[in-house]
Amino acid sequence: MKDAHDSRYISRKHEKNIIFIPTEGNLTTEFQLSDEKKLELIDLGKKNAEKFFKSWCY
């Protein structure tokens, strides 16, 4: 449901300026993450940001 809502309300015009980071399997209210899980999420963010900036042009 979260994905359907995001797809419906992010306009195509603005979609190209957004870095999408898949976070399936992680809860937004999960405040007790292990150090390993934190590093995995940081690495996932870095990889998706690098991919985004390789093709992004303002």
GIUR-V444505 format. One record per backbone hydrogen bond with DSSP energy under -1.0 kcal/mol. CO is the residue of the C=O (numbers start at 1). NH is the residue of the N-H. E is the energy in kcal/mol with one decimal. If there is no record, write none. Layout:
co:CO nh:NH e:E
co:CO nh:NH e:E
This chain:
co:1 nh:5 e:-2.4
co:2 nh:6 e:-2.3
co:3 nh:7 e:-2.7
co:4 nh:8 e:-1.9
co:5 nh:9 e:-1.8
co:6 nh:10 e:-1.4
co:11 nh:15 e:-1.8
co:14 nh:17 e:-1.8
co:15 nh:18 e:-1.6
co:23 nh:26 e:-1.8
co:27 nh:30 e:-1.3
co:29 nh:31 e:-1.3
co:34 nh:38 e:-2.4
co:35 nh:39 e:-2.3
co:36 nh:40 e:-2.0
co:37 nh:41 e:-2.2
co:38 nh:42 e:-2.4
co:39 nh:43 e:-2.6
co:40 nh:44 e:-2.3
co:41 nh:45 e:-2.2
co:42 nh:46 e:-2.5
co:43 nh:47 e:-2.6
co:44 nh:48 e:-2.1
co:45 nh:49 e:-2.3
co:46 nh:50 e:-2.7
co:47 nh:51 e:-2.2
co:48 nh:52 e:-2.2
co:49 nh:53 e:-2.7
co:50 nh:54 e:-1.3
co:52 nh:55 e:-1.0
co:52 nh:56 e:-1.4
